[in-house]
Amino acid sequence: MPVPEYLLLLPPMMTIPIRPAVPADTPAIAHTLAAAFQHDPVAAWLVPDPDARFPVLRAVIALHLDGAITNPDVRVDMMAATAAVAVWHHHDHRSPAPSPATDPAEAVTGPWATRFHTLDTLITAHRPAHAHHWLTGLAAHPYYQGQRLAEQLLHRHHQRIHATGQPVHGLVTTPHARDWLTAHGYHTGEPVRLPDGPCLWPVERGHCLVAAHSRTVLPHHTLRGQRR
């Protein structure tokens, strides 16, 4: 897939500032996340057709971001030219978890709508009941991977929430993502497997992982939190 021109404006290995995303950034963020995740094993399970995978992922991500960027319980950090993106949801036990404006429509997910629903159901079963921050997505565009951009975004959010004492939870989709987050202070739970598909690993920073049967709903769409 060709690199978008806006990414080529940034030379490699430079320090890239971080800023909050705004609604106008949605198409570029969807492009970066879809490009980063299109070879992910869970993405391949969601959309087995490699030719359709990128446009479907981009459309689904854009759909979920619509309205989320302005939600006070959602934090979307991005680097200049959308070189890297982090998406976080803050879930407070005193109020219901935020829901996306709409579920991925069949018009977007096509013949793979059931698989997207299955993934959402699995994520739902692994969100804890206590107040926490959920790592929805963390990725650098492939053109910028290997430059520790995701690490900068991760540390920025850790610093932001340090005083709250609230933990971070998420599900990651590769052993590399699991091990990378473990190296940054996360604990890993037992893997969970999609039907006839790959595994995902629950990760947490701040508390001990709790048993799956004590977890409650997350009506959200996480793919992974990995790419450096």
N, CA, C and O of each residue as an XYZ file, in Angstrom:
912
protein
N       0.845     -1.189      0.000
C       0.000      0.000      0.000
C       0.879      1.236      0.000
O       1.785      1.306      0.830
N       0.678      2.219     -0.872
C       1.530      3.408     -0.923
C       1.395      4.251      0.341
O       0.341      4.261      0.977
N       2.462      4.956      0.701
C       2.450      5.828      1.864
C       1.776      7.139      1.498
O       2.139      7.749      0.493
N       0.791      7.598      2.294
C       0.125      8.868      1.978
C       1.121     10.023      1.968
O       2.118     10.005      2.690
N       0.838     11.026      1.139
C       1.751     12.154      1.008
C       1.942     12.895      2.321
O       3.033     13.395      2.593
N       0.883     12.975      3.151
C       1.028     13.734      4.386
C       2.033     13.086      5.332
O       2.621     13.773      6.167
N       2.240     11.768      5.214
C       3.242     11.110      6.042
C       4.649     11.378      5.514
O       5.595     11.494      6.293
N       4.782     11.474      4.230
C       6.095     11.705      3.653
C       6.630     13.097      3.977
O       7.811     13.374      3.767
N       5.771     13.965      4.484
C       6.231     15.297      4.860
C       7.104     15.254      6.107
O       7.840     16.201      6.384
N       7.026     14.156      6.865
C       7.799     14.048      8.094
C       9.013     13.162      7.865
O       8.846     11.989      7.528
N      10.230     13.674      8.033
C      11.407     12.821      7.880
C      11.498     11.817      9.010
O      11.034     12.106     10.113
N      12.081     10.642      8.782
C      12.225      9.648      9.831
C      13.073     10.158     10.984
O      13.891     11.065     10.828
N      12.856      9.546     12.157
C      13.682      9.756     13.339
C      13.642     11.190     13.855
O      14.628     11.661     14.422
N      12.543     11.886     13.674
C      12.443     13.217     14.250
C      11.553     13.155     15.481
O      10.786     12.208     15.655
N      11.661     14.176     16.339
C      10.771     14.287     17.479
C       9.449     14.863     16.988
O       9.411     15.945     16.402
N       8.373     14.132     17.231
C       7.067     14.527     16.709
C       6.166     14.917     17.876
O       5.980     14.112     18.789
N       5.602     16.123     17.878
C       4.754     16.548     19.001
C       3.458     15.746     19.074
O       2.976     15.208     18.077
N       2.911     15.686     20.283
C       1.642     14.991     20.547
C       0.569     16.030     20.804
O       0.805     17.019     21.499
N      -0.615     15.805     20.241
C      -1.744     16.700     20.494
C      -3.036     15.900     20.532
O      -3.090     14.792     20.000
N      -4.095     16.453     21.164
C      -5.401     15.793     21.131
C      -5.977     15.841     19.716
O      -5.816     16.835     19.008
N      -6.638     14.778     19.316
C      -7.281     14.753     18.003
C      -8.546     15.593     18.016
O      -9.153     15.809     19.065
N      -8.932     16.059     16.849
C     -10.194     16.777     16.659
C     -10.985     16.020     15.587
O     -10.407     15.219     14.853
N     -12.298     16.260     15.484
C     -13.103     15.491     14.525
C     -12.560     15.480     13.106
O     -12.687     14.477     12.403
N     -11.957     16.580     12.676
C     -11.431     16.623     11.305
C     -10.296     15.636     11.082
O      -9.948     15.340      9.939
N      -9.715     15.121     12.166
C      -8.617     14.156     12.052
C      -9.111     12.727     11.808
O      -8.308     11.838     11.527
N     -10.411     12.503     11.911
C     -10.942     11.133     11.848
C     -10.479     10.351     10.615
O     -10.020      9.221     10.780
N     -10.571     10.881      9.393
C     -10.138     10.082      8.236
C      -8.667      9.689      8.300
O      -8.316      8.555      7.973
N      -7.800     10.616      8.718
C      -6.378     10.302      8.791
C      -6.085      9.290      9.888
O      -5.246      8.407      9.706
N      -6.769      9.407     11.030
C      -6.578      8.441     12.113
C      -7.038      7.062     11.667
O      -6.348      6.070     11.904
N      -8.199      6.991     11.022
C      -8.701      5.700     10.536
C      -7.723      5.076      9.550
O      -7.524      3.861      9.557
N      -7.115      5.896      8.705
C      -6.145      5.384      7.745
C      -4.919      4.817      8.476
O      -4.465      3.717      8.161
N      -4.385      5.565      9.449
C      -3.195      5.111     10.176
C      -3.461      3.810     10.921
O      -2.656      2.881     10.854
N      -4.587      3.736     11.629
C      -4.877      2.526     12.405
C      -5.143      1.334     11.486
O      -4.676      0.229     11.762
N      -5.884      1.542     10.403
C      -6.146      0.441      9.480
C      -4.856     -0.051      8.837
O      -4.662     -1.255      8.672
N      -3.970      0.880      8.473
C      -2.692      0.485      7.887
C      -1.847     -0.300      8.882
O      -1.192     -1.274      8.511
N      -1.862      0.121     10.148
C      -1.067     -0.559     11.168
C      -1.614     -1.942     11.486
O      -0.842     -2.851     11.792
N      -2.935     -2.120     11.420
C      -3.560     -3.361     11.868
C      -3.893     -4.340     10.746
O      -4.348     -5.449     11.026
N      -3.682     -3.964      9.487
C      -4.214     -4.804      8.415
C      -3.557     -6.176      8.338
O      -4.152     -7.095      7.773
N      -2.363     -6.352      8.878
C      -1.716     -7.662      8.884
C      -1.794     -8.337     10.252
O      -1.176     -9.379     10.471
N      -2.539     -7.751     11.154
C      -2.741     -8.313     12.493
C      -3.540     -9.614     12.388
O      -4.432     -9.711     11.546
N      -3.242    -10.615     13.223
C      -3.986    -11.882     13.110
C      -5.480    -11.751     13.380
O      -6.284    -12.449     12.762
N      -5.857    -10.867     14.294
C      -7.291    -10.691     14.547
C      -7.952     -9.965     13.378
O      -9.078    -10.294     13.003
N      -7.267     -8.986     12.803
C      -7.807     -8.315     11.621
C      -7.975     -9.301     10.476
O      -8.957     -9.236      9.737
N      -7.012    -10.220     10.324
C      -7.117    -11.232      9.270
C      -8.279    -12.176      9.530
O      -8.914    -12.656      8.590
N      -8.563    -12.445     10.799
C      -9.716    -13.282     11.136
C     -11.016    -12.517     10.871
O     -11.985    -13.086     10.371
N     -11.030    -11.228     11.209
C     -12.238    -10.428     11.001
C     -12.588    -10.322      9.519
O     -13.747    -10.481      9.135
N     -11.585    -10.054      8.697
C     -11.804     -9.882      7.255
C     -10.799    -10.767      6.524
O      -9.697    -10.313      6.217
N     -11.153    -12.016      6.239
C     -10.198    -12.951      5.622
C      -9.720    -12.524      4.235
O      -8.630    -12.909      3.810
N     -10.513    -11.745      3.539
C     -10.132    -11.297      2.203
C      -9.086    -10.195      2.314
O      -9.425     -9.093      2.746
N      -7.828    -10.439      1.943
C      -6.789     -9.409      2.111
C      -7.031     -8.157      1.292
O      -6.584     -7.076      1.677
N      -7.732     -8.275      0.168
C      -8.007     -7.097     -0.652
C      -9.068     -6.196     -0.022
O      -9.057     -4.980     -0.213
N      -9.977     -6.801      0.726
C     -11.050     -6.023      1.355
C     -10.676     -5.537      2.749
O     -11.329     -4.641      3.284
N      -9.643     -6.109      3.340
C      -9.373     -5.873      4.769
C      -9.111     -4.405      5.089
O      -9.730     -3.849      5.996
N      -8.206     -3.778      4.357
C      -7.869     -2.392      4.688
C      -9.073     -1.457      4.575
O      -9.336     -0.719      5.524
N      -9.821     -1.449      3.462
C     -10.964     -0.528      3.394
C     -12.039     -0.817      4.436
O     -12.671      0.113      4.938
N     -12.259     -2.093      4.772
C     -13.258     -2.415      5.793
C     -12.789     -1.926      7.163
O     -13.560     -1.311      7.900
N     -11.531     -2.196      7.505
C     -11.016     -1.724      8.791
C     -11.091     -0.202      8.882
O     -11.510      0.348      9.900
N     -10.687      0.463      7.822
C     -10.706      1.927      7.833
C     -12.123      2.447      8.048
O     -12.328      3.390      8.812
N     -13.102      1.838      7.377
C     -14.489      2.284      7.517
C     -15.025      2.027      8.921
O     -15.714      2.875      9.490
N     -14.712      0.858      9.483
C     -15.197      0.519     10.824
C     -14.567      1.441     11.865
O     -15.252      1.923     12.767
N     -13.267      1.685     11.742
C     -12.587      2.566     12.699
C     -13.153      3.977     12.615
O     -13.391      4.612     13.642
N     -13.367      4.468     11.410
C     -13.939      5.808     11.254
C     -15.334      5.879     11.860
O     -15.704      6.886     12.465
N     -16.109      4.808     11.697
C     -17.455      4.773     12.260
C     -17.403      4.853     13.775
O     -18.191      5.576     14.385
N     -16.480      4.117     14.390
C     -16.381      4.135     15.849
C     -15.826      5.459     16.371
O     -16.184      5.897     17.464
N     -14.963      6.088     15.599
C     -14.398      7.366     16.026
C     -15.393      8.512     15.904
O     -15.252      9.538     16.570
N     -16.398      8.335     15.054
C     -17.380      9.389     14.834
C     -18.113      9.689     16.141
O     -18.864      8.854     16.644
N     -17.898     10.850     16.669
C     -18.506     11.227     17.946
C     -17.638     10.905     19.140
O     -17.728     11.584     20.162
N     -16.786      9.873     19.039
C     -15.959      9.488     20.183
C     -14.906     10.551     20.492
O     -14.584     10.784     21.657
N     -14.371     11.195     19.457
C     -13.291     12.157     19.669
C     -13.745     13.315     20.554
O     -12.940     13.861     21.308
N     -15.016     13.697     20.478
C     -15.521     14.788     21.301
C     -16.148     14.297     22.607
O     -16.640     15.109     23.391
N     -16.140     12.997     22.855
C     -16.683     12.440     24.091
C     -15.696     12.704     25.229
O     -14.523     12.356     25.093
N     -16.116     13.299     26.338
C     -15.175     13.595     27.426
C     -14.568     12.359     28.067
O     -13.545     12.454     28.746
N     -15.184     11.197     27.861
C     -14.645      9.956     28.419
C     -13.726      9.228     27.446
O     -13.279      8.115     27.724
N     -13.447      9.849     26.315
C     -12.552      9.264     25.326
C     -11.395     10.224     25.103
O     -11.588     11.430     24.948
N     -10.195      9.671     25.090
C      -9.007     10.477     24.810
C      -8.319      9.911     23.583
O      -7.931      8.743     23.568
N      -8.168     10.727     22.559
C      -7.462     10.318     21.351
C      -6.247     11.238     21.206
O      -6.389     12.426     20.919
N      -5.062     10.680     21.407
C      -3.814     11.413     21.230
C      -3.219     11.052     19.883
O      -3.295      9.902     19.449
N      -2.633     12.027     19.229
C      -2.021     11.751     17.926
C      -0.759     12.578     17.765
O      -0.592     13.621     18.396
N       0.112     12.096     16.919
C       1.314     12.825     16.568
C       1.112     13.515     15.226
O       0.227     13.147     14.454
N       1.935     14.508     14.960
C       1.802     15.295     13.733
C       1.740     14.374     12.520
O       2.427     13.355     12.451
N       0.894     14.762     11.562
C       0.678     13.984     10.332
C       0.134     12.601     10.615
O       0.231     11.709      9.772
N      -0.444     12.411     11.808
C      -1.024     11.124     12.213
C      -0.001     10.000     12.083
O      -0.337      8.894     11.660
N       1.245     10.286     12.446
C       2.285      9.262     12.405
C       2.002      8.153     13.401
O       2.363      7.001     13.161
N       1.355      8.484     14.528
C       0.999      7.485     15.543
C      -0.225      7.986     16.289
O      -0.455      9.191     16.396
N      -1.011      7.041     16.806
C      -2.294      7.363     17.440
C      -2.485      6.463     18.658
O      -2.103      5.293     18.645
N      -3.080      7.023     19.706
C      -3.511      6.236     20.870
C      -4.948      6.607     21.189
O      -5.296      7.787     21.214
N      -5.779      5.613     21.433
C      -7.186      5.824     21.772
C      -7.451      5.175     23.122
O      -7.169      3.994     23.319
N      -7.995      5.955     24.047
C      -8.268      5.491     25.407
C      -9.711      5.801     25.768
O     -10.228      6.863     25.420
N     -10.360      4.880     26.462
C     -11.688      5.137     27.016
C     -11.588      5.102     28.536
O     -11.022      4.173     29.112
N     -12.141      6.119     29.172
C     -12.198      6.137     30.638
C     -13.568      5.622     31.061
O     -14.595      6.202     30.709
N     -13.574      4.541     31.812
C     -14.816      3.954     32.310
C     -14.893      4.201     33.805
O     -14.026      3.765     34.561
N     -15.928      4.897     34.222
C     -16.141      5.219     35.633
C     -17.250      4.329     36.160
O     -18.327      4.248     35.570
N     -16.982      3.662     37.274
C     -17.982      2.724     37.812
C     -19.259      3.428     38.240
O     -20.282      2.775     38.441
N     -19.219      4.751     38.383
C     -20.414      5.477     38.820
C     -21.388      5.746     37.677
O     -22.530      6.136     37.918
N     -20.960      5.548     36.464
C     -21.838      5.819     35.320
C     -21.652      4.743     34.275
O     -20.603      4.098     34.248
N     -22.642      4.522     33.404
C     -22.503      3.484     32.375
C     -21.361      3.794     31.419
O     -21.040      4.955     31.163
N     -20.762      2.746     30.904
C     -19.702      2.936     29.913
C     -20.282      3.572     28.665
O     -21.404      3.247     28.276
N     -19.540      4.479     28.024
C     -20.052      5.100     26.798
C     -20.214      4.087     25.685
O     -19.429      3.146     25.573
N     -21.224      4.277     24.870
C     -21.465      3.399     23.734
C     -21.187      4.153     22.447
O     -21.377      5.367     22.387
N     -20.740      3.452     21.421
C     -20.573      4.127     20.137
C     -21.914      4.583     19.595
O     -22.959      4.037     19.949
N     -21.873      5.595     18.725
C     -23.117      6.147     18.194
C     -23.931      5.077     17.474
O     -25.161      5.106     17.486
N     -23.246      4.155     16.859
C     -23.933      3.086     16.141
C     -23.002      1.889     16.051
O     -21.781      2.051     16.051
N     -23.561      0.695     15.975
C     -22.747     -0.497     15.788
C     -22.276     -0.554     14.339
O     -22.887      0.046     13.455
N     -21.190     -1.277     14.104
C     -20.755     -1.401     12.709
C     -21.876     -1.978     11.850
O     -22.318     -3.105     12.074
N     -22.322     -1.224     10.894
C     -23.447     -1.659     10.075
C     -22.991     -2.732      9.100
O     -21.820     -2.794      8.727
N     -23.924     -3.568      8.698
C     -23.610     -4.604      7.724
C     -23.127     -3.986      6.422
O     -22.366     -4.600      5.674
N     -23.580     -2.760      6.158
C     -23.131     -2.081      4.944
C     -21.636     -1.803      4.989
O     -20.994     -1.679      3.945
N     -21.073     -1.704      6.205
C     -19.646     -1.448      6.368
C     -18.867     -2.757      6.468
O     -17.834     -2.920      5.819
N     -19.362     -3.684      7.279
C     -18.632     -4.931      7.524
C     -18.995     -6.047      6.558
O     -18.313     -7.070      6.501
N     -20.081     -5.852      5.790
C     -20.442     -6.811      4.755
C     -20.633     -8.223      5.278
O     -21.293     -8.413      6.299
N     -20.070     -9.220      4.604
C     -20.287    -10.612      5.008
C     -19.580    -10.980      6.311
O     -19.736    -12.098      6.802
N     -18.802    -10.047      6.877
C     -18.046    -10.349      8.097
C     -18.648     -9.689      9.326
O     -17.991     -9.612     10.364
N     -19.901     -9.204      9.229
C     -20.547     -8.525     10.353
C     -20.586     -9.405     11.598
O     -20.366     -8.919     12.707
N     -20.865    -10.703     11.423
C     -20.948    -11.612     12.568
C     -19.600    -11.698     13.290
O     -19.562    -11.784     14.517
N     -18.516    -11.677     12.551
C     -17.193    -11.756     13.183
C     -16.898    -10.509     13.999
O     -16.331    -10.599     15.088
N     -17.279     -9.342     13.482
C     -17.086     -8.117     14.262
C     -17.921     -8.146     15.532
O     -17.471     -7.710     16.591
N     -19.140     -8.662     15.422
C     -19.988     -8.775     16.610
C     -19.375     -9.747     17.618
O     -19.416     -9.494     18.822
N     -18.815    -10.844     17.142
C     -18.187    -11.820     18.038
C     -17.015    -11.202     18.789
O     -16.843    -11.431     19.986
N     -16.205    -10.411     18.071
C     -15.086     -9.737     18.736
C     -15.588     -8.767     19.787
O     -15.046     -8.724     20.891
N     -16.615     -7.984     19.469
C     -17.168     -7.053     20.448
C     -17.679     -7.790     21.681
O     -17.506     -7.318     22.805
N     -18.310     -8.949     21.475
C     -18.824     -9.736     22.589
C     -17.691    -10.237     23.474
O     -17.808    -10.233     24.699
N     -16.598    -10.667     22.859
C     -15.447    -11.135     23.628
C     -14.853     -9.998     24.452
O     -14.512    -10.183     25.620
N     -14.730     -8.826     23.843
C     -14.197     -7.671     24.569
C     -15.135     -7.285     25.710
O     -14.691     -6.932     26.803
N     -16.431     -7.357     25.440
C     -17.425     -7.057     26.455
C     -17.223     -7.901     27.700
O     -17.359     -7.409     28.820
N     -16.900     -9.160     27.507
C     -16.743    -10.080     28.630
C     -15.479     -9.828     29.429
O     -15.312    -10.403     30.505
N     -14.585     -8.985     28.933
C     -13.308     -8.803     29.601
C     -13.073     -7.379     30.104
O     -11.952     -7.027     30.472
N     -14.116     -6.569     30.119
C     -13.951     -5.257     30.736
C     -14.291     -5.349     32.212
O     -15.356     -5.859     32.562
N     -13.411     -4.867     33.093
C     -13.669     -4.987     34.533
C     -14.739     -4.013     35.010
O     -15.063     -3.035     34.336
N     -15.280     -4.307     36.191
C     -16.345     -3.473     36.746
C     -15.806     -2.214     37.396
O     -16.506     -1.203     37.451
N     -14.573     -2.253     37.893
C     -14.045     -1.074     38.591
C     -13.655      0.026     37.592
O     -13.486     -0.233     36.401
N     -13.520      1.236     38.094
C     -13.124      2.367     37.250
C     -11.737      2.106     36.671
O     -10.837      1.635     37.367
N     -11.581      2.418     35.397
C     -10.311      2.125     34.736
C     -10.234      2.870     33.408
O     -11.207      3.476     32.960
N      -9.075      2.814     32.799
C      -8.863      3.316     31.447
C      -8.655      2.105     30.536
O      -7.894      1.191     30.854
N      -9.346      2.123     29.404
C      -9.275      0.998     28.470
C      -8.460      1.415     27.245
O      -8.780      2.395     26.573
N      -7.409      0.657     26.973
C      -6.571      0.922     25.803
C      -7.274      0.363     24.573
O      -7.237     -0.841     24.316
N      -7.908      1.243     23.823
C      -8.679      0.834     22.661
C      -7.797      0.594     21.441
O      -8.040     -0.332     20.666
N      -6.786      1.419     21.273
C      -5.888      1.249     20.137
C      -4.623      2.056     20.334
O      -4.660      3.169     20.859
N      -3.504      1.494     19.912
C      -2.210      2.176     20.008
C      -1.365      1.701     18.837
O      -1.041      0.518     18.742
N      -1.009      2.615     17.947
C      -0.310      2.183     16.739
C       0.427      3.344     16.094
O       0.032      4.504     16.217
N       1.501      3.005     15.407
C       2.174      3.931     14.504
C       1.907      3.468     13.076
O       1.783      2.271     12.816
N       1.819      4.421     12.156
C       1.710      4.045     10.750
C       2.933      3.211     10.381
O       4.028      3.495     10.868
N       2.783      2.184      9.530
C       3.936      1.337      9.178
C       5.176      2.122      8.745
O       6.299      1.679      8.982
N       4.984      3.276      8.115
C       6.120      4.085      7.682
C       6.967      4.559      8.854
O       8.157      4.832      8.697
N       6.339      4.659     10.053
C       7.027      5.183     11.232
C       7.264      4.149     12.325
O       7.738      4.504     13.404
N       6.952      2.897     12.080
C       7.166      1.893     13.121
C       8.653      1.685     13.368
O       9.482      1.836     12.470
N       8.968      1.332     14.618
C      10.352      1.133     15.004
C      11.011      2.394     15.528
O      12.206      2.376     15.824
N      10.265      3.500     15.653
C      10.830      4.761     16.136
C      10.309      5.151     17.515
O      10.468      6.295     17.940
N       9.691      4.209     18.209
C       9.261      4.371     19.602
C       8.187      5.451     19.757
O       8.077      6.074     20.813
N       7.407      5.666     18.715
C       6.345      6.656     18.806
C       5.216      6.174     19.711
O       4.694      6.945     20.517
N       4.836      4.900     19.581
C       3.783      4.357     20.437
C       4.203      4.397     21.903
O       3.375      4.612     22.788
N       5.487      4.189     22.150
C       5.990      4.251     23.525
C       5.788      5.657     24.106
O       5.417      5.797     25.271
N       6.028      6.686     23.305
C       5.820      8.053     23.776
C       4.345      8.296     24.099
O       4.026      8.918     25.112
N       3.453      7.810     23.249
C       2.027      7.974     23.502
C       1.599      7.220     24.762
O       0.800      7.722     25.552
N       2.133      6.020     24.942
C       1.803      5.218     26.119
C       2.236      5.940     27.383
O       1.456      6.060     28.328
N       3.468      6.422     27.410
C       3.974      7.098     28.595
C       3.219      8.396     28.863
O       3.008      8.761     30.019
N       2.816      9.086     27.816
C       2.054     10.317     28.012
C       0.763     10.042     28.788
O       0.411     10.783     29.706
N       0.065      8.971     28.408
C      -1.187      8.678     29.111
C      -0.915      8.171     30.524
O      -1.653      8.514     31.448
N       0.110      7.375     30.710
C       0.461      6.931     32.063
C       0.706      8.128     32.971
O       0.235      8.149     34.109
N       1.434      9.118     32.486
C       1.702     10.312     33.287
C       0.411     11.072     33.580
O       0.233     11.613     34.671
N      -0.477     11.106     32.606
C      -1.724     11.859     32.753
C      -2.596     11.273     33.857
O      -3.214     12.017     34.619
N      -2.650      9.952     33.949
C      -3.580      9.321     34.899
C      -2.900      8.875     36.177
O      -3.552      8.298     37.048
N      -1.608      9.128     36.314
C      -0.866      8.617     37.476
C      -1.518      9.034     38.790
O      -1.654      8.213     39.698
N      -1.924     10.298     38.904
C      -2.468     10.797     40.166
C      -3.812     10.175     40.512
O      -4.207     10.176     41.678
N      -4.525      9.641     39.519
C      -5.845      9.061     39.790
C      -5.747      7.691     40.436
O      -6.684      7.256     41.106
N      -4.635      7.009     40.248
C      -4.498      5.662     40.784
C      -5.316      4.616     40.059
O      -5.368      3.464     40.489
N      -5.964      5.001     38.953
C      -6.803      4.042     38.237
C      -5.954      3.179     37.306
O      -4.978      3.661     36.731
N      -6.317      1.914     37.155
C      -5.544      1.024     36.290
C      -5.897      1.193     34.820
O      -6.891      1.824     34.462
N      -5.052      0.609     33.984
C      -5.296      0.542     32.543
C      -5.528     -0.916     32.179
O      -4.793     -1.796     32.627
N      -6.538     -1.171     31.377
C      -6.837     -2.516     30.882
C      -6.864     -2.501     29.360
O      -6.969     -1.447     28.734
N      -6.768     -3.681     28.785
C      -6.906     -3.810     27.345
C      -6.798     -5.258     26.931
O      -6.534     -6.136     27.752
N      -7.005     -5.498     25.653
C      -6.791     -6.807     25.045
C      -5.850     -6.604     23.870
O      -6.079     -5.731     23.033
N      -4.798     -7.402     23.804
C      -3.868     -7.290     22.679
C      -3.889     -8.587     21.889
O      -4.315     -9.628     22.391
N      -3.427     -8.515     20.654
C      -3.693     -9.603     19.720
C      -2.461    -10.334     19.215
O      -2.574    -11.221     18.370
N      -1.286     -9.975     19.719
C      -0.082    -10.696     19.309
C       0.818    -10.905     20.521
O       0.773    -10.115     21.464
N       1.633    -11.954     20.511
C       2.629    -12.116     21.581
C       3.587    -10.933     21.667
O       4.038    -10.570     22.754
N       3.898    -10.330     20.510
C       4.790     -9.170     20.525
C       4.167     -8.021     21.309
O       4.842     -7.394     22.126
N       2.887     -7.736     21.070
C       2.200     -6.676     21.798
C       2.144     -7.002     23.284
O       2.369     -6.134     24.127
N       1.844     -8.249     23.598
C       1.796     -8.679     24.999
C       3.142     -8.448     25.682
O       3.201     -7.876     26.771
N       4.217     -8.892     25.042
C       5.546     -8.780     25.646
C       6.004     -7.328     25.723
O       6.679     -6.929     26.672
N       5.627     -6.536     24.706
C       6.002     -5.123     24.710
C       5.350     -4.393     25.873
O       6.003     -3.603     26.554
N       4.065     -4.652     26.105
C       3.386     -4.009     27.219
C       3.879     -4.542     28.554
O       3.949     -3.791     29.527
N       4.221     -5.820     28.619
C       4.794     -6.371     29.847
C       6.073     -5.632     30.211
O       6.333     -5.364     31.384
N       6.867     -5.305     29.203
C       8.105     -4.558     29.445
C       7.831     -3.135     29.914
O       8.728     -2.469     30.430
N       6.592     -2.663     29.737
C       6.224     -1.324     30.189
C       5.324     -1.373     31.420
O       4.541     -0.453     31.660
N       5.437     -2.447     32.196
C       4.780     -2.507     33.490
C       3.407     -3.131     33.518
O       2.714     -3.032     34.531
N       2.983     -3.778     32.430
C       1.677     -4.422     32.401
C       1.785     -5.879     32.846
O       2.826     -6.520     32.697
N       0.683     -6.379     33.394
C       0.556     -7.794     33.714
C      -0.349     -8.441     32.667
O      -1.259     -7.804     32.136
N      -0.091     -9.694     32.383
C      -0.831    -10.409     31.341
C      -1.655    -11.528     31.950
O      -1.171    -12.262     32.812
N      -2.906    -11.663     31.502
C      -3.764    -12.743     31.944
C      -3.737    -13.912     30.971
O      -2.974    -13.912     30.006
N      -4.565    -14.894     31.230
C      -4.651    -16.058     30.369
C      -5.239    -15.674     29.018
O      -6.170    -14.870     28.961
N      -4.718    -16.229     27.935
C      -5.244    -15.868     26.617
C      -6.677    -16.343     26.427
O      -7.103    -17.339     27.012
N      -7.404    -15.617     25.603
C      -8.761    -16.008     25.210
C      -8.752    -16.150     23.694
O      -8.048    -15.416     23.001
N      -9.528    -17.090     23.183
C      -9.459    -17.403     21.755
C     -10.786    -17.106     21.075
O     -11.857    -17.417     21.596
N     -10.689    -16.499     19.906
C     -11.859    -16.323     19.062
C     -12.268    -17.666     18.458
O     -11.409    -18.529     18.280
N     -13.536    -17.872     18.140
C     -13.966    -19.153     17.566
C     -13.194    -19.477     16.278
O     -13.248    -18.729     15.302
N     -12.488    -20.589     16.297
C     -11.684    -20.995     15.130
C     -10.737    -19.885     14.692
O     -10.438    -19.735     13.508
N     -10.274    -19.117     15.659
C      -9.438    -17.974     15.321
C      -8.271    -17.803     16.267
O      -7.962    -18.707     17.044
N      -7.614    -16.649     16.209
C      -6.425    -16.402     17.016
C      -6.766    -16.053     18.461
O      -7.932    -15.894     18.825
N      -5.724    -15.939     19.267
C      -5.861    -15.572     20.681
C      -5.741    -14.068     20.870
O      -5.146    -13.359     20.059
N      -6.328    -13.605     21.969
C      -6.087    -12.270     22.484
C      -5.649    -12.418     23.934
O      -6.033    -13.368     24.616
N      -4.839    -11.467     24.397
C      -4.332    -11.517     25.767
C      -4.821    -10.301     26.542
O      -4.597     -9.168     26.114
N      -5.498    -10.520     27.698
C      -5.845     -9.377     28.554
C      -4.589     -8.826     29.220
O      -3.736     -9.585     29.681
N      -4.485     -7.522     29.264
C      -3.350     -6.872     29.916
C      -3.880     -5.822     30.875
O      -4.955     -5.256     30.674
N      -3.095     -5.572     31.933
C      -3.498     -4.573     32.916
C      -2.271     -3.964     33.555
O      -1.270     -4.641     33.792
N      -2.363     -2.697     33.824
C      -1.325     -1.985     34.557
C      -1.979     -1.273     35.727
O      -2.829     -0.404     35.533
N      -1.586     -1.638     36.943
C      -2.090     -0.930     38.109
C      -2.780     -1.795     39.134
O      -2.702     -1.497     40.326
N      -3.454     -2.860     38.722
C      -4.102     -3.802     39.634
C      -3.708     -5.205     39.220
O      -3.101     -5.403     38.168
N      -4.054     -6.170     40.043
C      -3.914     -7.563     39.615
C      -5.097     -7.893     38.716
O      -6.207     -7.406     38.932
N      -4.856     -8.711     37.720
C      -5.938     -9.110     36.825
C      -7.011     -9.857     37.601
O      -6.703    -10.680     38.462
N      -8.282     -9.566     37.293
C      -9.383    -10.220     37.975
C      -9.944    -11.313     37.093
O      -9.707    -11.338     35.886
N     -10.691    -12.220     37.707
C     -11.228    -13.361     36.966
C     -12.239    -12.889     35.936
O     -12.946    -11.903     36.147
N     -12.300    -13.605     34.818
C     -13.187    -13.199     33.723
C     -14.633    -13.147     34.158
O     -15.391    -12.313     33.665
N     -15.051    -14.046     35.101
C     -16.468    -14.089     35.460
C     -16.883    -12.851     36.255
O     -18.079    -12.599     36.401
N     -15.930    -12.071     36.774
C     -16.292    -10.879     37.528
C     -16.281     -9.628     36.679
O     -16.487     -8.529     37.193
N     -16.043     -9.776     35.379
C     -15.967     -8.627     34.498
C     -17.331     -8.325     33.892
O     -18.189     -9.200     33.774
N     -17.509     -7.058     33.510
C     -18.791     -6.664     32.927
C     -18.594     -6.104     31.531
O     -17.570     -6.342     30.892
N     -19.578     -5.363     31.067
C     -19.640     -5.053     29.644
C     -18.730     -3.943     29.145
O     -18.487     -2.947     29.827
N     -18.241     -4.147     27.944
C     -17.544     -3.091     27.190
C     -18.108     -3.086     25.779
O     -17.767     -3.953     24.974
N     -18.967     -2.122     25.468
C     -19.526     -2.107     24.112
C     -18.574     -1.446     23.139
O     -18.984     -0.571     22.375
N     -17.321     -1.840     23.148
C     -16.329     -1.180     22.314
C     -15.520     -2.201     21.547
O     -15.587     -3.403     21.801
N     -14.786     -1.707     20.639
C     -14.203     -2.296     19.471
C     -12.700     -2.273     19.540
O     -12.120     -1.533     18.746
N     -12.011     -2.975     20.371
C     -10.565     -2.853     20.406
C      -9.937     -3.853     19.450
O     -10.390     -4.993     19.349
N      -8.923     -3.438     18.769
C      -8.154     -4.388     17.981
C      -6.903     -4.778     18.757
O      -6.767     -5.927     19.179
N      -6.009     -3.850     18.944
C      -4.818     -4.170     19.703
C      -4.150     -2.903     20.181
O      -4.534     -1.810     19.764
N      -3.164     -3.021     21.042
C      -2.428     -1.879     21.526
C      -0.962     -2.138     21.434
O      -0.305     -2.295     22.463
N      -0.430     -2.189     20.274
C       0.912     -2.681     20.125
C       1.828     -1.752     19.390
O       2.735     -1.236     20.044
N       1.723     -1.493     18.220
C       2.744     -1.043     17.297
C       3.693      0.011     17.855
O       3.249      1.029     18.385
N       4.975     -0.225     17.740
C       5.969      0.746     18.126
C       6.191      1.696     16.984
O       7.004      2.613     17.093
